[in-house]
Structure formats: structure tokens, C-alpha cells
Amino acid sequence: MVETPETNPRGTAMNAPEVEAWFVREVLPLEAMLMQYLRHNWRDQSDIEDLRQEIYVRVCQAARKEIPHPAKAFVFTTARNLLIDRARKSNVVPIEAVSDLDTLGIAVDTPSPDRSLIARDELRKLQGALDQLPPRCREVLILGRIEGLTGREIAQRLGLAETTVSEHLAKGMHALTDILLRESIDLKRRT
């Protein structure tokens, strides 16, 4: 294989021996720090050696075109970018792999009948407590805590001042807490 010289930013030819000399002089002394960085930032420790080699390949390829200055910043930026690329690729699941979940034998996250019954009972209790609130407090509480609107959005929707909305929200939350706590205490007394 014949190496063809390329030019660096100063206009001088950069041949393979010059890049190798730069690599030995500037990059190899960073290896201990690089390995520490990789061990700290990558979960699968068995990949560390391969990651180091991939970084070295990328650094050398870039150096053939233009010697990066400063080398340390370039090496660690290359390492960071490689880790990001690998993380992105590892999070991508081919659509074929999830096209038929039944054939994979993966349990679906459906609640058990007991959990469904408990959840329905909790929702019933919450609805009962909400029904006991004054109408304006209930409306503000539902818009703010269930529908997720901001105080400003609630104020605009109901034609109220934001401070009034805040007061209704605080009053409603306290009343709701008192109602639910009272029901819980009453239930404990009966048992």
C-alpha cells in the first residue's frame, strides 16, 4: 500500500511517519487518562479496549488531514462523541424485534386483578372527596392538578386573577387532604 502525503494547515505534507510521530508524542501519553475516562463513562467494561482503538483510529484519520491542536481536547472530544454514537446505536431496537411481542414471550405490563380493584377503589375515594369540595375549588383543583394547567392558564380560562386561582388551589388541596385523611382515620377506627 502506498501512502500519499496530505497537507496540514501549514501547507506542508503530512505523511504516515509524521502522523505516527505526532501520535506517539502527543496522543499516547494521554492513554491512562483516556482509559480512566472510558471506564468511568461506559457501562460495559469489556468494550473499553475496543473503544480505545476506535478513538485512536478516528484521531489518526483526522490527523492525516490536519494535526489537531490541542491534541488532548481533540482526543477527549473524539472519545465523548464515540460514546454518544455507541449509546445511540445501543438504544435503537429494530422494528422487526418488537413487531410481534407475543412470540417473544414478554409479559405485558397489565396490572393484576387485585391491583386494578385497588386502583378503582382509590379513584372512587378521590372522586368522592372531590365532590365534597366547593365548586370553584374543585374546578381549579381539577384544572391544575389533573389536567396540568398552569395558574395563569386556569386564571384565563375561568376569568379569575392568578392570586385567586392560587388561593383556591391551596384551599382545595388542604380540604382534599383533610377529607381523605379523615376517611383513612375513620376506616382505621372501624377495623
Rosetta blueprint (number, residue, H / E / L):
1 M L
2 V L
3 E L
4 T L
5 P L
6 E E
7 T E
8 N L
9 P L
10 R L
11 G L
12 T L
13 A E
14 M E
15 N L
16 A H
17 P H
18 E H
19 V H
20 E H
21 A H
22 W H
23 F H
24 V H
25 R H
26 E H
27 V H
28 L H
29 P H
30 L H
31 E H
32 A H
33 M H
34 L H
35 M H
36 Q H
37 Y H
38 L H
39 R H
40 H H
41 N H
42 W L
43 R L
44 D L
45 Q H
46 S H
47 D H
48 I H
49 E H
50 D H
51 L H
52 R H
53 Q H
54 E H
55 I H
56 Y H
57 V H
58 R H
59 V H
60 C H
61 Q H
62 A H
63 A H
64 R H
65 K H
66 E L
67 I L
68 P L
69 H L
70 P L
71 A H
72 K H
73 A H
74 F H
75 V H
76 F H
77 T H
78 T H
79 A H
80 R H
81 N H
82 L H
83 L H
84 I H
85 D H
86 R H
87 A H
88 R H
89 K H
90 S H
91 N H
92 V L
93 V L
94 P L
95 I H
96 E H
97 A H
98 V H
99 S L
100 D L
101 L H
102 D H
103 T H
104 L H
105 G L
106 I L
107 A L
108 V L
109 D L
110 T L
111 P L
112 S L
113 P H
114 D H
115 R H
116 S H
117 L H
118 I H
119 A H
120 R H
121 D H
122 E H
123 L H
124 R H
125 K H
126 L H
127 Q H
128 G H
129 A H
130 L H
131 D H
132 Q L
133 L L
134 P L
135 P H
136 R H
137 C H
138 R H
139 E H
140 V H
141 L H
142 I H
143 L H
144 G H
145 R H
146 I H
147 E L
148 G L
149 L L
150 T L
151 G H
152 R H
153 E H
154 I H
155 A H
156 Q H
157 R H
158 L H
159 G L
160 L L
161 A L
162 E H
163 T H
164 T H
165 V H
166 S H
167 E H
168 H H
169 L H
170 A H
171 K H
172 G H
173 M H
174 H H
175 A H
176 L H
177 T H
178 D H
179 I H
180 L H
181 L H
182 R H
183 E H
184 S H
185 I H
186 D H
187 L H
188 K H
189 R H
190 R H
191 T L
